[in-house]
């Protein structure tokens, strides 16, 4: 956050260039897609598209949103500035968020994903720094089409026909032949490693996510649970109770 880009002046030509984010991602087994400043709620973030080697996400890459101390619109070498921004930084406020289109974009009150996303980005802005990773693993990794089948089961429908039993969200995944949680955090860990972050303060209540990131070499200095009082619907509260039964830790 405090490291400034050294730039690539004429004097450095012929010398060994510092690695750009493209090269650092490649070293971490990831493929850089593109990067640009984006304006969110009147503030400038950097958005980087990436995928794991072997992934074919096409026009829907994973996205990393970076909020930092520098004026991104004035940097001369964006790819270098991204590589330098969090290099060596401790306790970087970080959210590893898996896509939930209905919650993130449509205000779904079936879960707390949208709240988590909004609160995490607001916290990064107020602390003037953070990394928000948006991973394309909708529906805990089963994809949008399967998620619709899972939601139908949760509302008591099976292939359009009303049944007596309403599945919980965990039961629905299992009934469709999936694990309760199919997500992977390897791409997220690779991105954080490529940024050279020394340690993260992770916005999560999910010990499994912390464990997976630590296994992949990320030092998690602490976990932060963000929530809004009274903001959850009955349906979202039921899902949170399921998460607690699966070992999630919330300070609410
Ligand atoms: Zn959700």
py3Dmol code that shows the C-alpha trace and the ligand (Angstrom):
import py3Dmol

protein = """\
ATOM      1  CA  UNK A   1       0.000   0.000   0.000  1.00  0.00           C
ATOM      2  CA  UNK A   2       2.851   2.331   0.766  1.00  0.00           C
ATOM      3  CA  UNK A   3       5.358   1.046  -1.771  1.00  0.00           C
ATOM      4  CA  UNK A   4       5.719   3.414  -4.663  1.00  0.00           C
ATOM      5  CA  UNK A   5       6.383   2.300  -8.190  1.00  0.00           C
ATOM      6  CA  UNK A   6       9.974   2.800  -9.232  1.00  0.00           C
ATOM      7  CA  UNK A   7       8.785   3.360 -12.783  1.00  0.00           C
ATOM      8  CA  UNK A   8      10.782   2.370 -15.832  1.00  0.00           C
ATOM      9  CA  UNK A   9      12.815   5.416 -16.755  1.00  0.00           C
ATOM     10  CA  UNK A  10      15.345   5.415 -19.601  1.00  0.00           C
ATOM     11  CA  UNK A  11      18.107   4.782 -17.077  1.00  0.00           C
ATOM     12  CA  UNK A  12      16.658   1.377 -16.271  1.00  0.00           C
ATOM     13  CA  UNK A  13      16.604   0.211 -19.881  1.00  0.00           C
ATOM     14  CA  UNK A  14      19.092  -2.578 -20.221  1.00  0.00           C
ATOM     15  CA  UNK A  15      18.986  -3.214 -16.495  1.00  0.00           C
ATOM     16  CA  UNK A  16      16.846  -5.977 -15.028  1.00  0.00           C
ATOM     17  CA  UNK A  17      13.256  -4.776 -15.016  1.00  0.00           C
ATOM     18  CA  UNK A  18      11.139  -5.371 -11.948  1.00  0.00           C
ATOM     19  CA  UNK A  19       8.454  -7.940 -12.639  1.00  0.00           C
ATOM     20  CA  UNK A  20       5.058  -6.705 -13.744  1.00  0.00           C
ATOM     21  CA  UNK A  21       1.804  -8.230 -12.533  1.00  0.00           C
ATOM     22  CA  UNK A  22       1.653 -10.252 -15.771  1.00  0.00           C
ATOM     23  CA  UNK A  23       4.934 -12.008 -14.983  1.00  0.00           C
ATOM     24  CA  UNK A  24       4.161 -12.408 -11.297  1.00  0.00           C
ATOM     25  CA  UNK A  25       0.800 -14.009 -12.054  1.00  0.00           C
ATOM     26  CA  UNK A  26       2.454 -16.335 -14.539  1.00  0.00           C
ATOM     27  CA  UNK A  27       4.932 -17.428 -11.858  1.00  0.00           C
ATOM     28  CA  UNK A  28       1.938 -18.164  -9.589  1.00  0.00           C
ATOM     29  CA  UNK A  29       0.305 -20.394 -12.217  1.00  0.00           C
ATOM     30  CA  UNK A  30      -2.234 -17.772 -13.274  1.00  0.00           C
ATOM     31  CA  UNK A  31      -2.958 -16.088 -16.564  1.00  0.00           C
ATOM     32  CA  UNK A  32      -3.341 -12.317 -16.677  1.00  0.00           C
ATOM     33  CA  UNK A  33      -6.317 -11.304 -18.847  1.00  0.00           C
ATOM     34  CA  UNK A  34      -6.488  -7.506 -18.578  1.00  0.00           C
ATOM     35  CA  UNK A  35      -6.468  -4.632 -16.097  1.00  0.00           C
ATOM     36  CA  UNK A  36      -8.046  -1.209 -15.903  1.00  0.00           C
ATOM     37  CA  UNK A  37      -9.079   1.465 -13.453  1.00  0.00           C
ATOM     38  CA  UNK A  38     -12.826   1.290 -12.687  1.00  0.00           C
ATOM     39  CA  UNK A  39     -14.977   3.817 -10.857  1.00  0.00           C
ATOM     40  CA  UNK A  40     -17.159   2.236  -8.136  1.00  0.00           C
ATOM     41  CA  UNK A  41     -19.352   4.449  -5.961  1.00  0.00           C
ATOM     42  CA  UNK A  42     -17.291   7.454  -7.154  1.00  0.00           C
ATOM     43  CA  UNK A  43     -13.975   5.919  -6.122  1.00  0.00           C
ATOM     44  CA  UNK A  44     -11.284   4.580  -8.409  1.00  0.00           C
ATOM     45  CA  UNK A  45     -10.320   0.928  -7.957  1.00  0.00           C
ATOM     46  CA  UNK A  46      -8.144  -1.219 -10.178  1.00  0.00           C
ATOM     47  CA  UNK A  47      -9.797  -4.279 -11.659  1.00  0.00           C
ATOM     48  CA  UNK A  48      -7.632  -7.166 -12.870  1.00  0.00           C
ATOM     49  CA  UNK A  49      -9.056 -10.100 -14.833  1.00  0.00           C
ATOM     50  CA  UNK A  50      -7.272 -13.434 -14.404  1.00  0.00           C
ATOM     51  CA  UNK A  51      -7.734 -17.181 -14.531  1.00  0.00           C
ATOM     52  CA  UNK A  52      -5.811 -20.268 -13.506  1.00  0.00           C
ATOM     53  CA  UNK A  53      -3.643 -21.941 -16.122  1.00  0.00           C
ATOM     54  CA  UNK A  54      -5.904 -24.483 -17.806  1.00  0.00           C
ATOM     55  CA  UNK A  55      -9.103 -22.659 -16.896  1.00  0.00           C
ATOM     56  CA  UNK A  56     -11.173 -21.395 -19.805  1.00  0.00           C
ATOM     57  CA  UNK A  57     -13.355 -18.679 -18.311  1.00  0.00           C
ATOM     58  CA  UNK A  58     -13.623 -16.783 -21.595  1.00  0.00           C
ATOM     59  CA  UNK A  59     -15.295 -13.396 -21.136  1.00  0.00           C
ATOM     60  CA  UNK A  60     -15.976 -14.094 -17.440  1.00  0.00           C
ATOM     61  CA  UNK A  61     -12.550 -14.210 -15.757  1.00  0.00           C
ATOM     62  CA  UNK A  62     -11.995 -14.026 -12.008  1.00  0.00           C
ATOM     63  CA  UNK A  63     -11.731 -10.380 -10.993  1.00  0.00           C
ATOM     64  CA  UNK A  64      -9.411  -8.767  -8.455  1.00  0.00           C
ATOM     65  CA  UNK A  65     -10.441  -5.321  -7.246  1.00  0.00           C
ATOM     66  CA  UNK A  66      -7.598  -3.387  -5.651  1.00  0.00           C
ATOM     67  CA  UNK A  67      -8.044  -0.286  -3.547  1.00  0.00           C
ATOM     68  CA  UNK A  68      -4.879   1.488  -2.505  1.00  0.00           C
ATOM     69  CA  UNK A  69      -3.220   4.660  -1.456  1.00  0.00           C
ATOM     70  CA  UNK A  70      -2.009   5.837  -4.835  1.00  0.00           C
ATOM     71  CA  UNK A  71      -3.699   7.915  -7.512  1.00  0.00           C
ATOM     72  CA  UNK A  72      -4.177   5.164 -10.084  1.00  0.00           C
ATOM     73  CA  UNK A  73      -5.048   7.574 -12.860  1.00  0.00           C
ATOM     74  CA  UNK A  74      -1.591   9.174 -12.668  1.00  0.00           C
ATOM     75  CA  UNK A  75       0.626   6.082 -12.805  1.00  0.00           C
ATOM     76  CA  UNK A  76       2.716   5.644 -15.964  1.00  0.00           C
ATOM     77  CA  UNK A  77       3.011   1.863 -15.889  1.00  0.00           C
ATOM     78  CA  UNK A  78      -0.202   0.298 -14.617  1.00  0.00           C
ATOM     79  CA  UNK A  79       1.028  -3.315 -14.722  1.00  0.00           C
ATOM     80  CA  UNK A  80       4.101  -2.374 -12.709  1.00  0.00           C
ATOM     81  CA  UNK A  81       2.111  -0.298 -10.212  1.00  0.00           C
ATOM     82  CA  UNK A  82      -0.276  -3.202  -9.584  1.00  0.00           C
ATOM     83  CA  UNK A  83       2.670  -5.519  -8.943  1.00  0.00           C
ATOM     84  CA  UNK A  84       4.179  -3.046  -6.454  1.00  0.00           C
ATOM     85  CA  UNK A  85       1.072  -1.782  -4.653  1.00  0.00           C
ATOM     86  CA  UNK A  86       0.811  -4.410  -1.886  1.00  0.00           C
ATOM     87  CA  UNK A  87       4.300  -5.921  -2.111  1.00  0.00           C
ATOM     88  CA  UNK A  88       5.504  -6.790   1.391  1.00  0.00           C
ATOM     89  CA  UNK A  89       2.406  -5.284   3.028  1.00  0.00           C
ATOM     90  CA  UNK A  90       1.132  -6.756   6.306  1.00  0.00           C
ATOM     91  CA  UNK A  91      -2.491  -7.299   7.362  1.00  0.00           C
ATOM     92  CA  UNK A  92      -3.949  -6.335   3.999  1.00  0.00           C
ATOM     93  CA  UNK A  93      -7.722  -6.209   4.305  1.00  0.00           C
ATOM     94  CA  UNK A  94      -8.830  -8.991   1.957  1.00  0.00           C
ATOM     95  CA  UNK A  95     -12.103 -10.550   0.886  1.00  0.00           C
ATOM     96  CA  UNK A  96     -12.188 -13.751  -1.170  1.00  0.00           C
ATOM     97  CA  UNK A  97     -15.733 -13.646  -2.497  1.00  0.00           C
ATOM     98  CA  UNK A  98     -17.367 -16.301  -4.651  1.00  0.00           C
ATOM     99  CA  UNK A  99     -19.849 -15.073  -7.217  1.00  0.00           C
ATOM    100  CA  UNK A 100     -23.509 -15.038  -6.169  1.00  0.00           C
ATOM    101  CA  UNK A 101     -25.255 -13.153  -8.949  1.00  0.00           C
ATOM    102  CA  UNK A 102     -28.651 -13.026  -7.240  1.00  0.00           C
ATOM    103  CA  UNK A 103     -27.153 -11.710  -4.007  1.00  0.00           C
ATOM    104  CA  UNK A 104     -24.396  -9.515  -5.440  1.00  0.00           C
ATOM    105  CA  UNK A 105     -26.399  -7.814  -8.190  1.00  0.00           C
ATOM    106  CA  UNK A 106     -30.128  -8.425  -7.640  1.00  0.00           C
ATOM    107  CA  UNK A 107     -30.454  -7.846  -3.908  1.00  0.00           C
ATOM    108  CA  UNK A 108     -31.411 -11.449  -3.097  1.00  0.00           C
ATOM    109  CA  UNK A 109     -32.379 -11.883   0.539  1.00  0.00           C
ATOM    110  CA  UNK A 110     -31.951 -15.664   0.375  1.00  0.00           C
ATOM    111  CA  UNK A 111     -28.361 -15.263   1.557  1.00  0.00           C
ATOM    112  CA  UNK A 112     -26.023 -12.591   2.908  1.00  0.00           C
ATOM    113  CA  UNK A 113     -23.623 -12.525  -0.076  1.00  0.00           C
ATOM    114  CA  UNK A 114     -24.640  -9.067  -1.280  1.00  0.00           C
ATOM    115  CA  UNK A 115     -24.253  -7.600   2.223  1.00  0.00           C
ATOM    116  CA  UNK A 116     -20.852  -9.273   2.573  1.00  0.00           C
ATOM    117  CA  UNK A 117     -19.678  -7.825  -0.725  1.00  0.00           C
ATOM    118  CA  UNK A 118     -20.900  -4.307  -0.020  1.00  0.00           C
ATOM    119  CA  UNK A 119     -19.617  -4.183   3.571  1.00  0.00           C
ATOM    120  CA  UNK A 120     -16.200  -5.537   2.571  1.00  0.00           C
ATOM    121  CA  UNK A 121     -15.718  -2.937  -0.167  1.00  0.00           C
ATOM    122  CA  UNK A 122     -16.912  -0.124   2.107  1.00  0.00           C
ATOM    123  CA  UNK A 123     -14.453  -1.239   4.800  1.00  0.00           C
ATOM    124  CA  UNK A 124     -11.589  -1.255   2.276  1.00  0.00           C
ATOM    125  CA  UNK A 125     -12.470   2.262   1.198  1.00  0.00           C
ATOM    126  CA  UNK A 126     -12.669   3.520   4.778  1.00  0.00           C
ATOM    127  CA  UNK A 127      -9.335   1.874   5.661  1.00  0.00           C
ATOM    128  CA  UNK A 128      -7.848   3.165   2.384  1.00  0.00           C
ATOM    129  CA  UNK A 129      -6.650  -0.174   1.156  1.00  0.00           C
ATOM    130  CA  UNK A 130      -7.723  -3.690   0.358  1.00  0.00           C
ATOM    131  CA  UNK A 131      -7.997  -6.537  -2.093  1.00  0.00           C
ATOM    132  CA  UNK A 132     -11.409  -7.862  -3.094  1.00  0.00           C
ATOM    133  CA  UNK A 133     -11.248 -11.072  -5.122  1.00  0.00           C
ATOM    134  CA  UNK A 134     -14.360 -12.012  -7.070  1.00  0.00           C
ATOM    135  CA  UNK A 135     -14.169 -15.683  -8.005  1.00  0.00           C
ATOM    136  CA  UNK A 136     -16.363 -17.163 -10.718  1.00  0.00           C
ATOM    137  CA  UNK A 137     -17.647 -20.114  -8.747  1.00  0.00           C
ATOM    138  CA  UNK A 138     -21.351 -19.412  -8.535  1.00  0.00           C
ATOM    139  CA  UNK A 139     -23.525 -21.460  -6.203  1.00  0.00           C
ATOM    140  CA  UNK A 140     -20.632 -22.714  -4.058  1.00  0.00           C
ATOM    141  CA  UNK A 141     -18.962 -23.909  -7.230  1.00  0.00           C
ATOM    142  CA  UNK A 142     -21.837 -25.782  -8.922  1.00  0.00           C
ATOM    143  CA  UNK A 143     -22.671 -23.059 -11.488  1.00  0.00           C
ATOM    144  CA  UNK A 144     -25.784 -20.988 -12.151  1.00  0.00           C
ATOM    145  CA  UNK A 145     -27.839 -23.653 -13.948  1.00  0.00           C
ATOM    146  CA  UNK A 146     -27.355 -26.170 -11.156  1.00  0.00           C
ATOM    147  CA  UNK A 147     -27.956 -23.447  -8.580  1.00  0.00           C
ATOM    148  CA  UNK A 148     -31.418 -22.836 -10.026  1.00  0.00           C
ATOM    149  CA  UNK A 149     -32.158 -26.569  -9.627  1.00  0.00           C
ATOM    150  CA  UNK A 150     -30.875 -26.361  -6.039  1.00  0.00           C
ATOM    151  CA  UNK A 151     -33.010 -23.313  -5.278  1.00  0.00           C
ATOM    152  CA  UNK A 152     -36.101 -25.032  -6.696  1.00  0.00           C
ATOM    153  CA  UNK A 153     -35.497 -27.946  -4.312  1.00  0.00           C
ATOM    154  CA  UNK A 154     -35.190 -25.479  -1.436  1.00  0.00           C
ATOM    155  CA  UNK A 155     -38.608 -24.073  -2.320  1.00  0.00           C
ATOM    156  CA  UNK A 156     -40.098 -27.560  -2.564  1.00  0.00           C
ATOM    157  CA  UNK A 157     -40.079 -28.003  -6.338  1.00  0.00           C
ATOM    158  CA  UNK A 158     -38.463 -30.905  -8.182  1.00  0.00           C
ATOM    159  CA  UNK A 159     -38.342 -30.459 -11.960  1.00  0.00           C
ATOM    160  CA  UNK A 160     -41.215 -28.026 -11.699  1.00  0.00           C
ATOM    161  CA  UNK A 161     -43.448 -30.268  -9.630  1.00  0.00           C
ATOM    162  CA  UNK A 162     -44.368 -29.286  -6.075  1.00  0.00           C
ATOM    163  CA  UNK A 163     -43.130 -31.797  -3.482  1.00  0.00           C
ATOM    164  CA  UNK A 164     -43.858 -31.975   0.212  1.00  0.00           C
ATOM    165  CA  UNK A 165     -40.255 -31.694   1.348  1.00  0.00           C
ATOM    166  CA  UNK A 166     -38.272 -28.487   1.232  1.00  0.00           C
ATOM    167  CA  UNK A 167     -34.536 -29.110   1.117  1.00  0.00           C
ATOM    168  CA  UNK A 168     -32.054 -27.042   3.061  1.00  0.00           C
ATOM    169  CA  UNK A 169     -29.350 -25.490   0.868  1.00  0.00           C
ATOM    170  CA  UNK A 170     -26.880 -28.191   1.947  1.00  0.00           C
ATOM    171  CA  UNK A 171     -29.394 -30.988   1.268  1.00  0.00           C
ATOM    172  CA  UNK A 172     -30.163 -29.547  -2.152  1.00  0.00           C
ATOM    173  CA  UNK A 173     -26.522 -29.676  -3.267  1.00  0.00           C
ATOM    174  CA  UNK A 174     -26.227 -33.259  -2.047  1.00  0.00           C
ATOM    175  CA  UNK A 175     -29.512 -34.280  -3.732  1.00  0.00           C
ATOM    176  CA  UNK A 176     -28.118 -33.011  -7.040  1.00  0.00           C
ATOM    177  CA  UNK A 177     -24.992 -35.114  -6.648  1.00  0.00           C
ATOM    178  CA  UNK A 178     -22.633 -32.333  -5.605  1.00  0.00           C
ATOM    179  CA  UNK A 179     -20.626 -31.776  -2.456  1.00  0.00           C
ATOM    180  CA  UNK A 180     -22.019 -29.186  -0.031  1.00  0.00           C
ATOM    181  CA  UNK A 181     -19.183 -26.878  -1.041  1.00  0.00           C
ATOM    182  CA  UNK A 182     -17.272 -27.330  -4.309  1.00  0.00           C
ATOM    183  CA  UNK A 183     -15.273 -24.114  -4.181  1.00  0.00           C
ATOM    184  CA  UNK A 184     -11.499 -23.855  -4.598  1.00  0.00           C
ATOM    185  CA  UNK A 185      -9.343 -20.999  -3.384  1.00  0.00           C
ATOM    186  CA  UNK A 186      -6.175 -21.878  -5.334  1.00  0.00           C
ATOM    187  CA  UNK A 187      -6.639 -19.043  -7.810  1.00  0.00           C
ATOM    188  CA  UNK A 188      -7.201 -16.551  -4.983  1.00  0.00           C
ATOM    189  CA  UNK A 189      -4.101 -17.753  -3.142  1.00  0.00           C
ATOM    190  CA  UNK A 190      -2.071 -17.505  -6.346  1.00  0.00           C
ATOM    191  CA  UNK A 191      -3.199 -13.926  -6.890  1.00  0.00           C
ATOM    192  CA  UNK A 192      -2.371 -12.871  -3.318  1.00  0.00           C
ATOM    193  CA  UNK A 193       1.027 -14.560  -3.623  1.00  0.00           C
ATOM    194  CA  UNK A 194       1.651 -12.771  -6.923  1.00  0.00           C
ATOM    195  CA  UNK A 195       0.968  -9.431  -5.217  1.00  0.00           C
ATOM    196  CA  UNK A 196       3.680 -10.297  -2.690  1.00  0.00           C
ATOM    197  CA  UNK A 197       1.388  -9.666   0.274  1.00  0.00           C
ATOM    198  CA  UNK A 198       3.072 -10.628   3.560  1.00  0.00           C
ATOM    199  CA  UNK A 199      -0.166 -11.264   5.480  1.00  0.00           C
ATOM    200  CA  UNK A 200      -3.898 -10.664   5.177  1.00  0.00           C
ATOM    201  CA  UNK A 201      -6.723  -9.689   7.478  1.00  0.00           C
ATOM    202  CA  UNK A 202      -9.407 -11.874   5.932  1.00  0.00           C
ATOM    203  CA  UNK A 203     -13.045 -10.795   5.914  1.00  0.00           C
ATOM    204  CA  UNK A 204     -14.763 -14.126   6.531  1.00  0.00           C
ATOM    205  CA  UNK A 205     -16.391 -16.361   9.092  1.00  0.00           C
ATOM    206  CA  UNK A 206     -15.344 -19.494   7.222  1.00  0.00           C
ATOM    207  CA  UNK A 207     -12.470 -21.406   8.878  1.00  0.00           C
ATOM    208  CA  UNK A 208     -12.326 -23.753   5.868  1.00  0.00           C
ATOM    209  CA  UNK A 209     -11.484 -20.827   3.590  1.00  0.00           C
ATOM    210  CA  UNK A 210      -8.770 -19.674   6.010  1.00  0.00           C
ATOM    211  CA  UNK A 211      -7.346 -23.210   6.145  1.00  0.00           C
ATOM    212  CA  UNK A 212      -7.306 -23.570   2.341  1.00  0.00           C
ATOM    213  CA  UNK A 213      -5.554 -20.221   1.869  1.00  0.00           C
ATOM    214  CA  UNK A 214      -2.983 -21.021   4.569  1.00  0.00           C
ATOM    215  CA  UNK A 215      -2.299 -24.386   2.957  1.00  0.00           C
ATOM    216  CA  UNK A 216      -1.639 -22.482  -0.287  1.00  0.00           C
ATOM    217  CA  UNK A 217       0.957 -20.285   1.441  1.00  0.00           C
ATOM    218  CA  UNK A 218      -1.078 -17.244   2.520  1.00  0.00           C
ATOM    219  CA  UNK A 219      -0.463 -15.932   6.039  1.00  0.00           C
ATOM    220  CA  UNK A 220      -3.833 -15.015   7.595  1.00  0.00           C
ATOM    221  CA  UNK A 221      -3.062 -12.702  10.531  1.00  0.00           C
ATOM    222  CA  UNK A 222      -6.705 -12.377  11.598  1.00  0.00           C
ATOM    223  CA  UNK A 223     -10.303 -12.864  10.485  1.00  0.00           C
ATOM    224  CA  UNK A 224     -12.906 -10.126  10.423  1.00  0.00           C
ATOM    225  CA  UNK A 225     -16.656 -10.732  10.417  1.00  0.00           C
ATOM    226  CA  UNK A 226     -18.712  -7.911   8.916  1.00  0.00           C
ATOM    227  CA  UNK A 227     -22.484  -7.856   9.253  1.00  0.00           C
ATOM    228  CA  UNK A 228     -25.461  -5.546   9.448  1.00  0.00           C
ATOM    229  CA  UNK A 229     -27.770  -5.698  12.420  1.00  0.00           C
ATOM    230  CA  UNK A 230     -31.245  -6.915  11.572  1.00  0.00           C
ATOM    231  CA  UNK A 231     -30.433  -6.929   7.883  1.00  0.00           C
ATOM    232  CA  UNK A 232     -30.986 -10.631   7.294  1.00  0.00           C
ATOM    233  CA  UNK A 233     -34.239 -12.167   6.090  1.00  0.00           C
ATOM    234  CA  UNK A 234     -35.615 -15.362   7.640  1.00  0.00           C
ATOM    235  CA  UNK A 235     -34.271 -17.288   4.655  1.00  0.00           C
ATOM    236  CA  UNK A 236     -30.782 -15.771   4.959  1.00  0.00           C
ATOM    237  CA  UNK A 237     -30.790 -16.410   8.715  1.00  0.00           C
ATOM    238  CA  UNK A 238     -31.562 -20.087   8.041  1.00  0.00           C
ATOM    239  CA  UNK A 239     -28.584 -20.271   5.683  1.00  0.00           C
ATOM    240  CA  UNK A 240     -26.339 -18.620   8.267  1.00  0.00           C
ATOM    241  CA  UNK A 241     -27.495 -21.219  10.826  1.00  0.00           C
ATOM    242  CA  UNK A 242     -26.518 -23.939   8.353  1.00  0.00           C
ATOM    243  CA  UNK A 243     -23.108 -22.350   7.964  1.00  0.00           C
ATOM    244  CA  UNK A 244     -22.613 -22.264  11.738  1.00  0.00           C
ATOM    245  CA  UNK A 245     -23.507 -25.971  11.854  1.00  0.00           C
ATOM    246  CA  UNK A 246     -20.738 -26.485   9.265  1.00  0.00           C
ATOM    247  CA  UNK A 247     -18.214 -24.713  11.504  1.00  0.00           C
ATOM    248  CA  UNK A 248     -18.420 -21.065  10.455  1.00  0.00           C
ATOM    249  CA  UNK A 249     -17.509 -18.629  13.213  1.00  0.00           C
ATOM    250  CA  UNK A 250     -19.450 -15.387  13.482  1.00  0.00           C
ATOM    251  CA  UNK A 251     -19.168 -12.734  16.160  1.00  0.00           C
ATOM    252  CA  UNK A 252     -22.799 -11.643  15.952  1.00  0.00           C
TER     253      UNK A 252
END
"""
ligand_1 = """\
1
ZN
Zn -25.559 -15.811 -2.076
"""
view = py3Dmol.view(width=600, height=400)
view.addModel(protein, "pdb")
view.setStyle({"model": 0}, {"cartoon": {"style": "trace"}})
view.addModel(ligand_1, "xyz")
view.setStyle({"model": 1}, {"stick": {}})
view.zoomTo()
view.show()
